[in-house]
Amino acid sequence: MKGDIRADHIPVNKYVFAVLGLIDMTVTEVSGLEDELQTTELPDRTRASGGNRGPTEFEITIPAHHLAEQIAMELWFRESQDPVLPSYKKPCTLTLKSISGNTVYSISLIGVFPMKRGTPDLDMSNEGELAGIVWSMSADDVIVAAAA
């Protein structure tokens, strides 16, 4: 494999997750995004495209001690609850940058809202790992753009 991978790769720890209209957030983890085409199985045991994609679900983790960011997420979560506000779906961007910053892989997420909040398991015998709040998110559409 040596020599097959071009220089200036995009590492998994160099990214920015931004939500339009919310404060800048420190997102320590973003789960993989799966954008799946709806398909149907045909009688001849082959598969055909249904033509549509379903919503995409993913998770983000924000440090629990980043209180301003947690408050922003809580307010957004409240927008998504009854009575649901018209502003509850927000556009987001996930930007992955190469080591030099010259290559960018950008993902636009349309119609995003938080569906669930989860706290970490707590354990007094732990050495003191960073506590993060995990937010389960839903996106209506995923648009990928790469730029060099």
C-alpha positions in Angstrom: 0.0 0.0 0.0 3.0 2.2 0.4 3.1 4.7 -2.5 -0.6 4.2 -3.3 -1.8 6.9 -0.8 -1.1 10.4 -2.0 0.7 12.9 0.3 -1.3 15.4 2.4 -4.0 13.0 3.5 -7.1 14.0 5.5 -6.8 12.8 9.1 -9.8 11.8 11.1 -9.0 14.3 13.8 -8.9 17.5 11.7 -12.5 18.6 11.1 -15.0 21.3 12.0 -18.7 20.7 12.6 -20.7 23.9 12.4 -24.4 24.7 12.8 -25.8 27.8 11.2 -27.2 30.1 13.8 -25.6 28.4 16.8 -22.3 29.3 18.6 -19.1 27.7 17.5 -19.0 24.2 19.1 -16.2 21.9 20.1 -17.4 18.6 18.7 -15.0 15.9 19.9 -16.6 13.1 17.9 -18.8 12.8 14.9 -20.1 9.3 14.0 -19.8 8.2 10.3 -22.5 9.5 8.0 -24.3 7.0 6.0 -26.4 8.2 3.0 -28.5 5.2 1.9 -30.5 4.8 -1.3 -33.8 3.2 -0.8 -34.0 -0.1 -2.8 -36.5 -2.9 -3.4 -35.9 -6.5 -4.0 -37.3 -7.9 -7.2 -38.9 -11.3 -7.7 -35.7 -12.4 -9.7 -33.7 -11.8 -6.5 -32.0 -8.7 -7.9 -32.3 -5.2 -6.4 -33.6 -2.0 -8.0 -33.3 1.6 -6.9 -36.4 3.1 -5.3 -35.0 6.5 -6.4 -35.1 8.1 -3.0 -32.8 8.4 -0.1 -33.9 8.2 3.5 -32.9 10.5 6.3 -29.4 10.2 7.7 -28.8 9.7 11.4 -25.5 10.4 13.2 -24.1 11.3 16.6 -22.0 14.2 17.8 -20.2 14.4 21.1 -19.6 17.7 22.9 -17.6 18.0 26.2 -20.0 18.2 29.1 -18.1 21.1 30.7 -18.6 23.3 27.6 -21.7 24.8 29.2 -22.4 27.5 26.6 -22.4 24.9 23.8 -24.5 22.5 25.9 -27.1 25.3 26.6 -27.2 26.0 22.8 -27.9 22.3 22.1 -30.5 22.2 24.8 -32.3 25.2 23.4 -32.2 23.6 19.9 -33.5 20.3 21.4 -36.4 22.3 22.9 -37.2 23.8 19.5 -37.7 20.3 18.2 -40.2 19.4 21.0 -44.0 20.1 21.1 -44.8 22.8 20.2 -42.3 22.3 17.4 -40.9 25.6 16.2 -40.5 26.3 12.5 -36.8 26.9 13.1 -36.0 23.5 14.5 -34.3 22.2 11.4 -31.0 23.9 10.8 -28.3 23.5 8.1 -24.9 22.2 9.2 -21.5 21.7 7.7 -18.9 19.1 8.4 -15.6 20.2 6.9 -12.6 17.7 6.8 -9.2 19.3 6.1 -6.0 17.8 4.9 -2.8 18.1 7.0 -1.7 21.2 5.0 -5.3 22.6 4.9 -5.1 22.8 1.1 -7.6 19.9 0.4 -11.1 20.2 1.9 -13.8 17.6 1.9 -17.0 19.4 2.8 -20.4 17.9 3.7 -23.5 20.0 3.8 -26.2 18.6 6.0 -29.7 20.0 5.3 -32.7 19.8 7.7 -30.7 18.8 10.8 -32.2 18.5 14.3 -31.3 16.8 17.6 -33.4 13.7 18.3 -31.8 12.4 21.5 -29.4 13.4 24.2 -27.3 10.9 26.1 -25.0 11.3 29.1 -21.9 9.1 29.5 -21.7 6.1 31.9 -20.2 7.3 35.1 -17.7 5.3 37.1 -15.8 6.5 40.3 -12.9 4.1 39.5 -12.3 5.8 36.1 -9.0 7.7 35.8 -10.8 10.9 34.8 -11.7 10.6 31.1 -13.4 13.6 29.5 -17.2 13.4 29.9 -19.1 14.1 26.7 -22.7 14.5 26.0 -23.8 12.5 23.0 -26.4 14.0 20.7 -28.3 11.8 18.2 -29.0 13.9 15.1 -31.2 13.5 12.0 -30.5 15.1 8.6 -32.9 15.3 5.6 -30.2 15.5 3.0 -26.4 15.1 2.7 -24.5 17.0 0.0 -20.8 16.3 -0.5 -18.4 18.7 -2.2 -14.6 18.2 -2.4 -12.3 21.1 -3.2 -8.5 21.2 -3.7 
